[in-house]
């Protein structure tokens, strides 16, 4: 059986998960963890607005800034390619809302060091 991940948010999904477990070959490895809320769409929108403001001030594209900040502030994962291990930052899509807020705090601090003023979420109505 291939690896599967289920987000169990109601009884129907719970029943489907149990059915998949029961029909699987034994032995099985089952991992259960509490669901964590991923970064929100408003957080993501604010993030890209901030990168756009920084793009205008720094001359780097927002995509370059995104890569730079990911390298600077996010945890790394190992990727082994033919015996060469690369340390790559995780994706911002993997962050919880709390982790993403901390990531944004680091970006705001960097912006202030560059004399770039980034409005806080209230400014955008988030």
Backbone as JSON Lines, residues from 0, in Angstrom:
{"i":0,"aa":"X","n":[0.86,-1.18,0.0],"ca":[0.0,0.0,0.0],"c":[0.9,1.23,0.0]}
{"i":1,"aa":"X","n":[0.58,2.18,-0.83],"ca":[1.31,3.45,-0.84],"c":[0.97,4.24,0.41]}
{"i":2,"aa":"X","n":[1.84,5.19,0.73],"ca":[1.6,6.05,1.88],"c":[0.41,6.95,1.59]}
{"i":3,"aa":"X","n":[-0.47,7.08,2.59],"ca":[-1.64,7.94,2.45],"c":[-1.74,8.84,3.67]}
{"i":4,"aa":"X","n":[-2.23,10.04,3.44],"ca":[-2.49,10.97,4.53],"c":[-3.95,11.36,4.48]}
{"i":5,"aa":"X","n":[-4.6,11.32,5.61],"ca":[-6.0,11.69,5.69],"c":[-6.16,12.82,6.69]}
{"i":6,"aa":"X","n":[-6.96,13.79,6.36],"ca":[-7.34,14.84,7.29],"c":[-8.73,14.47,7.79]}
{"i":7,"aa":"X","n":[-8.82,13.97,9.01],"ca":[-10.08,13.47,9.56],"c":[-10.8,14.6,10.26]}
{"i":8,"aa":"X","n":[-11.85,15.11,9.61],"ca":[-12.59,16.23,10.18],"c":[-14.06,15.9,10.44]}
{"i":9,"aa":"X","n":[-14.46,14.67,10.08],"ca":[-15.83,14.26,10.38],"c":[-15.92,12.74,10.44]}
{"i":10,"aa":"X","n":[-17.06,12.23,10.85],"ca":[-17.24,10.78,11.05],"c":[-17.15,10.01,9.73]}
{"i":11,"aa":"X","n":[-17.6,10.58,8.64],"ca":[-17.53,9.9,7.35],"c":[-16.08,9.63,6.95]}
{"i":12,"aa":"X","n":[-15.25,10.63,7.1],"ca":[-13.84,10.46,6.76],"c":[-13.19,9.46,7.72]}
{"i":13,"aa":"X","n":[-13.55,9.54,9.02],"ca":[-13.01,8.58,9.98],"c":[-13.35,7.15,9.54]}
{"i":14,"aa":"X","n":[-14.59,6.92,9.1],"ca":[-15.0,5.58,8.65],"c":[-14.2,5.16,7.42]}
{"i":15,"aa":"X","n":[-13.98,6.08,6.5],"ca":[-13.2,5.77,5.3],"c":[-11.75,5.42,5.65]}
{"i":16,"aa":"X","n":[-11.19,6.13,6.6],"ca":[-9.82,5.86,7.04],"c":[-9.75,4.46,7.65]}
{"i":17,"aa":"X","n":[-10.67,4.15,8.52],"ca":[-10.68,2.83,9.15],"c":[-10.84,1.73,8.11]}
{"i":18,"aa":"X","n":[-11.66,1.94,7.11],"ca":[-11.83,0.97,6.04],"c":[-10.51,0.74,5.31]}
{"i":19,"aa":"X","n":[-9.76,1.83,5.01],"ca":[-8.46,1.71,4.35],"c":[-7.47,0.95,5.22]}
{"i":20,"aa":"X","n":[-7.49,1.22,6.52],"ca":[-6.57,0.53,7.43],"c":[-6.9,-0.96,7.47]}
{"i":21,"aa":"X","n":[-8.17,-1.28,7.57],"ca":[-8.58,-2.69,7.69],"c":[-8.32,-3.5,6.42]}
{"i":22,"aa":"X","n":[-8.35,-2.87,5.26],"ca":[-8.11,-3.62,4.03],"c":[-6.63,-3.68,3.64]}
{"i":23,"aa":"X","n":[-5.79,-2.96,4.37],"ca":[-4.36,-2.93,4.07],"c":[-3.67,-4.2,4.5]}
{"i":24,"aa":"X","n":[-2.52,-4.48,3.86],"ca":[-1.7,-5.62,4.24],"c":[-1.04,-5.34,5.58]}
{"i":25,"aa":"X","n":[-0.84,-6.4,6.35],"ca":[-0.18,-6.27,7.63],"c":[1.29,-6.63,7.49]}
{"i":26,"aa":"X","n":[2.19,-6.1,8.27],"ca":[1.96,-5.07,9.28],"c":[1.83,-3.69,8.65]}
{"i":27,"aa":"X","n":[1.21,-2.77,9.37],"ca":[1.04,-1.4,8.93],"c":[1.71,-0.46,9.92]}
{"i":28,"aa":"X","n":[2.19,0.67,9.44],"ca":[2.62,1.77,10.3],"c":[1.54,2.84,10.18]}
{"i":29,"aa":"X","n":[0.98,3.23,11.32],"ca":[-0.05,4.25,11.33],"c":[0.41,5.37,12.24]}
{"i":30,"aa":"X","n":[0.41,6.59,11.74],"ca":[0.8,7.75,12.53],"c":[-0.43,8.64,12.68]}
{"i":31,"aa":"X","n":[-0.72,9.02,13.9],"ca":[-1.86,9.89,14.17],"c":[-1.32,11.15,14.83]}
{"i":32,"aa":"X","n":[-1.7,12.29,14.31],"ca":[-1.27,13.56,14.9],"c":[-2.41,14.56,14.84]}
{"i":33,"aa":"X","n":[-2.34,15.51,15.75],"ca":[-3.36,16.56,15.79],"c":[-3.19,17.47,14.58]}
{"i":34,"aa":"X","n":[-4.29,17.8,13.95],"ca":[-4.24,18.68,12.79],"c":[-3.87,20.09,13.24]}
{"i":35,"aa":"X","n":[-3.0,20.72,12.48],"ca":[-2.61,22.09,12.78],"c":[-3.05,22.97,11.63]}
{"i":36,"aa":"X","n":[-3.52,24.13,11.97],"ca":[-4.02,25.05,10.97],"c":[-2.86,25.62,10.15]}
{"i":37,"aa":"X","n":[-2.91,25.43,8.86],"ca":[-1.87,25.95,7.97],"c":[-2.04,27.45,7.81]}
{"i":38,"aa":"X","n":[-0.99,28.07,7.28],"ca":[-1.05,29.52,7.1],"c":[-2.33,29.88,6.37]}
{"i":39,"aa":"X","n":[-2.84,31.04,6.67],"ca":[-4.13,31.45,6.1],"c":[-3.93,32.18,4.77]}
{"i":40,"aa":"X","n":[-4.98,32.26,4.0],"ca":[-4.95,33.0,2.74],"c":[-4.67,34.48,2.98]}
{"i":41,"aa":"X","n":[-5.3,35.12,3.99],"ca":[-4.94,36.51,4.27],"c":[-3.46,36.69,4.62]}
{"i":42,"aa":"X","n":[-2.89,35.74,5.37],"ca":[-1.46,35.82,5.67],"c":[-0.65,35.76,4.38]}
{"i":43,"aa":"X","n":[-1.01,34.86,3.51],"ca":[-0.3,34.7,2.25],"c":[-0.41,35.98,1.4]}
{"i":44,"aa":"X","n":[-1.59,36.56,1.34],"ca":[-1.78,37.8,0.58],"c":[-0.92,38.94,1.14]}
{"i":45,"aa":"X","n":[-0.91,39.05,2.46],"ca":[-0.1,40.08,3.11],"c":[1.38,39.85,2.82]}
{"i":46,"aa":"X","n":[1.81,38.61,2.88],"ca":[3.2,38.26,2.6],"c":[3.63,38.76,1.22]}
{"i":47,"aa":"X","n":[2.82,38.48,0.21],"ca":[3.2,38.88,-1.15],"c":[3.1,40.39,-1.35]}
{"i":48,"aa":"X","n":[2.19,41.06,-0.63],"ca":[2.15,42.53,-0.67],"c":[3.43,43.1,-0.07]}
{"i":49,"aa":"X","n":[3.88,42.51,1.03],"ca":[5.12,42.97,1.65],"c":[6.31,42.74,0.73]}
{"i":50,"aa":"X","n":[6.36,41.59,0.09],"ca":[7.46,41.33,-0.84],"c":[7.43,42.3,-2.02]}
{"i":51,"aa":"X","n":[6.25,42.7,-2.45],"ca":[6.13,43.67,-3.54],"c":[6.69,45.02,-3.12]}
{"i":52,"aa":"X","n":[6.37,45.44,-1.88],"ca":[6.92,46.7,-1.37],"c":[8.44,46.63,-1.25]}
{"i":53,"aa":"X","n":[8.94,45.49,-0.82],"ca":[10.38,45.33,-0.69],"c":[11.06,45.23,-2.06]}
{"i":54,"aa":"X","n":[10.36,44.68,-3.02],"ca":[10.88,44.59,-4.39],"c":[11.17,45.99,-4.92]}
{"i":55,"aa":"X","n":[10.24,46.89,-4.71],"ca":[10.41,48.27,-5.18],"c":[11.58,48.96,-4.49]}
{"i":56,"aa":"X","n":[11.8,48.63,-3.23],"ca":[12.85,49.3,-2.45],"c":[14.24,48.69,-2.66]}
{"i":57,"aa":"X","n":[14.29,47.37,-2.95],"ca":[15.6,46.7,-3.01],"c":[16.1,46.43,-4.42]}
{"i":58,"aa":"X","n":[15.2,46.4,-5.4],"ca":[15.63,46.05,-6.75],"c":[15.63,44.54,-7.01]}
{"i":59,"aa":"X","n":[15.37,43.74,-5.97],"ca":[15.24,42.29,-6.14],"c":[13.78,41.97,-6.42]}
{"i":60,"aa":"X","n":[13.54,40.96,-7.25],"ca":[12.16,40.58,-7.51],"c":[11.55,39.95,-6.27]}
{"i":61,"aa":"X","n":[10.24,39.95,-6.2],"ca":[9.59,39.35,-5.03],"c":[9.87,37.84,-4.97]}
{"i":62,"aa":"X","n":[10.06,37.2,-6.13],"ca":[10.41,35.78,-6.15],"c":[11.8,35.56,-5.56]}
{"i":63,"aa":"X","n":[12.74,36.46,-5.9],"ca":[14.09,36.37,-5.32],"c":[14.03,36.59,-3.81]}
{"i":64,"aa":"X","n":[13.27,37.58,-3.38],"ca":[13.14,37.84,-1.94],"c":[12.51,36.65,-1.22]}
{"i":65,"aa":"X","n":[11.52,36.04,-1.86],"ca":[10.87,34.85,-1.3],"c":[11.93,33.76,-1.06]}
{"i":66,"aa":"X","n":[12.77,33.51,-2.06],"ca":[13.81,32.48,-1.93],"c":[14.84,32.86,-0.87]}
{"i":67,"aa":"X","n":[15.24,34.11,-0.85],"ca":[16.22,34.59,0.14],"c":[15.68,34.41,1.56]}
{"i":68,"aa":"X","n":[14.44,34.83,1.79],"ca":[13.85,34.73,3.13],"c":[13.64,33.28,3.54]}
{"i":69,"aa":"X","n":[13.24,32.44,2.6],"ca":[13.08,31.02,2.92],"c":[14.42,30.44,3.36]}
{"i":70,"aa":"X","n":[15.49,30.78,2.63],"ca":[16.83,30.29,2.99],"c":[17.27,30.81,4.35]}
{"i":71,"aa":"X","n":[16.94,32.06,4.64],"ca":[17.37,32.68,5.9],"c":[16.6,32.23,7.12]}
{"i":72,"aa":"X","n":[15.28,32.09,6.97],"ca":[14.43,31.97,8.15],"c":[13.7,30.65,8.36]}
{"i":73,"aa":"X","n":[13.7,29.78,7.36],"ca":[12.91,28.55,7.51],"c":[13.8,27.34,7.82]}
{"i":74,"aa":"X","n":[13.26,26.36,8.54],"ca":[14.01,25.14,8.8],"c":[14.37,24.45,7.48]}
{"i":75,"aa":"X","n":[15.45,23.68,7.52],"ca":[15.93,22.99,6.32],"c":[15.57,21.51,6.38]}
{"i":76,"aa":"X","n":[15.41,20.93,5.21],"ca":[15.24,19.48,5.09],"c":[16.35,18.97,4.2]}
{"i":77,"aa":"X","n":[16.75,17.72,4.38],"ca":[17.8,17.13,3.57],"c":[17.2,16.5,2.32]}
{"i":78,"aa":"X","n":[17.81,16.77,1.17],"ca":[17.43,16.13,-0.08],"c":[18.67,15.46,-0.63]}
{"i":79,"aa":"X","n":[18.62,14.13,-0.72],"ca":[19.76,13.34,-1.2],"c":[19.57,13.07,-2.69]}
{"i":80,"aa":"X","n":[20.5,13.57,-3.48],"ca":[20.48,13.34,-4.93],"c":[21.78,12.65,-5.3]}
{"i":81,"aa":"X","n":[21.69,11.37,-5.59],"ca":[22.86,10.57,-5.97],"c":[24.0,10.71,-4.96]}
{"i":82,"aa":"X","n":[23.66,10.65,-3.69],"ca":[24.67,10.7,-2.64],"c":[25.1,12.1,-2.22]}
{"i":83,"aa":"X","n":[24.63,13.11,-2.91],"ca":[24.93,14.49,-2.52],"c":[23.71,15.01,-1.75]}
{"i":84,"aa":"X","n":[23.95,15.45,-0.52],"ca":[22.85,15.91,0.33],"c":[22.76,17.43,0.26]}
{"i":85,"aa":"X","n":[21.6,17.91,-0.16],"ca":[21.33,19.34,-0.22],"c":[20.42,19.7,0.95]}
{"i":86,"aa":"X","n":[20.69,20.83,1.58],"ca":[19.83,21.33,2.65],"c":[18.94,22.4,2.06]}
{"i":87,"aa":"X","n":[17.67,22.08,1.93],"ca":[16.71,23.01,1.32],"c":[15.7,23.48,2.35]}
{"i":88,"aa":"X","n":[15.3,24.73,2.26],"ca":[14.28,25.21,3.2],"c":[12.93,24.58,2.9]}
{"i":89,"aa":"X","n":[12.16,24.38,3.96],"ca":[10.8,23.88,3.74],"c":[9.99,24.95,3.02]}
{"i":90,"aa":"X","n":[8.84,24.56,2.52],"ca":[7.96,25.5,1.84],"c":[7.16,26.31,2.86]}
{"i":91,"aa":"X","n":[6.86,27.54,2.53],"ca":[6.02,28.34,3.41],"c":[4.63,27.74,3.53]}
{"i":92,"aa":"X","n":[4.21,26.92,2.57],"ca":[2.89,26.29,2.64],"c":[2.82,25.25,3.75]}
{"i":93,"aa":"X","n":[3.97,24.81,4.27],"ca":[4.0,23.82,5.34],"c":[3.89,24.46,6.72]}
{"i":94,"aa":"X","n":[3.95,25.78,6.79],"ca":[3.94,26.46,8.08],"c":[2.52,26.57,8.63]}
{"i":95,"aa":"X","n":[2.43,26.5,9.95],"ca":[1.15,26.77,10.61],"c":[0.95,28.29,10.63]}
{"i":96,"aa":"X","n":[-0.22,28.73,11.01],"ca":[-0.47,30.17,11.08],"c":[0.49,30.83,12.07]}
{"i":97,"aa":"X","n":[0.76,30.16,13.19],"ca":[1.68,30.71,14.19],"c":[3.11,30.76,13.64]}
{"i":98,"aa":"X","n":[3.56,29.7,13.0],"ca":[4.91,29.67,12.42],"c":[5.06,30.73,11.33]}
{"i":99,"aa":"X","n":[3.99,30.88,10.53],"ca":[4.04,31.87,9.45],"c":[4.1,33.29,10.03]}
{"i":100,"aa":"X","n":[3.41,33.53,11.13],"ca":[3.47,34.85,11.79],"c":[4.89,35.16,12.25]}
{"i":101,"aa":"X","n":[5.56,34.16,12.81],"ca":[6.95,34.36,13.24],"c":[7.84,34.63,12.02]}
{"i":102,"aa":"X","n":[7.63,33.91,10.94],"ca":[8.37,34.11,9.69],"c":[8.17,35.55,9.2]}
{"i":103,"aa":"X","n":[6.92,36.03,9.23],"ca":[6.6,37.4,8.8],"c":[7.26,38.43,9.73]}
{"i":104,"aa":"X","n":[7.34,38.12,11.02],"ca":[8.03,39.03,11.95],"c":[9.49,39.2,11.55]}
{"i":105,"aa":"X","n":[10.14,38.1,11.17],"ca":[11.53,38.17,10.72],"c":[11.67,39.02,9.46]}
{"i":106,"aa":"X","n":[10.71,38.92,8.57],"ca":[10.75,39.71,7.34],"c":[10.52,41.19,7.65]}
{"i":107,"aa":"X","n":[9.58,41.49,8.55],"ca":[9.35,42.89,8.94],"c":[10.6,43.49,9.58]}
{"i":108,"aa":"X","n":[11.29,42.7,10.4],"ca":[12.52,43.17,11.03],"c":[13.59,43.46,9.97]}
{"i":109,"aa":"X","n":[13.72,42.57,9.01],"ca":[14.68,42.78,7.91],"c":[14.32,44.02,7.12]}
{"i":110,"aa":"X","n":[13.03,44.19,6.84],"ca":[12.59,45.38,6.09],"c":[12.93,46.65,6.85]}
{"i":111,"aa":"X","n":[12.71,46.64,8.16],"ca":[13.01,47.84,8.95],"c":[14.51,48.15,8.93]}
{"i":112,"aa":"X","n":[15.35,47.12,8.91],"ca":[16.8,47.32,8.82],"c":[17.2,47.94,7.48]}
{"i":113,"aa":"X","n":[16.35,47.73,6.47],"ca":[16.59,48.3,5.13],"c":[15.83,49.61,4.93]}
{"i":114,"aa":"X","n":[15.22,50.11,6.01],"ca":[14.4,51.33,5.96],"c":[13.21,51.19,5.02]}
{"i":115,"aa":"X","n":[12.66,50.0,4.97],"ca":[11.44,49.76,4.2],"c":[10.3,49.63,5.2]}
{"i":116,"aa":"X","n":[9.29,50.46,5.04],"ca":[8.14,50.45,5.95],"c":[7.08,49.5,5.39]}
{"i":117,"aa":"X","n":[6.75,48.49,6.19],"ca":[5.72,47.54,5.8],"c":[4.52,47.72,6.72]}
{"i":118,"aa":"X","n":[3.37,48.04,6.15],"ca":[2.18,48.19,6.97],"c":[1.82,46.88,7.68]}
{"i":119,"aa":"X","n":[1.27,46.99,8.87],"ca":[0.85,45.81,9.61],"c":[-0.48,45.31,9.07]}
{"i":120,"aa":"X","n":[-0.87,44.08,9.43],"ca":[-2.09,43.49,8.89],"c":[-3.33,44.36,9.0]}
{"i":121,"aa":"X","n":[-3.48,45.11,10.09],"ca":[-4.66,45.96,10.27],"c":[-4.81,46.96,9.12]}
{"i":122,"aa":"X","n":[-3.69,47.39,8.57],"ca":[-3.71,48.35,7.47],"c":[-4.47,47.8,6.27]}
{"i":123,"aa":"X","n":[-4.34,46.49,6.04],"ca":[-5.01,45.83,4.92],"c":[-6.37,45.26,5.29]}
{"i":124,"aa":"X","n":[-6.73,45.35,6.56],"ca":[-8.01,44.8,7.0],"c":[-7.96,43.33,7.31]}
{"i":125,"aa":"X","n":[-6.77,42.79,7.6],"ca":[-6.66,41.37,7.94],"c":[-6.77,41.19,9.43]}
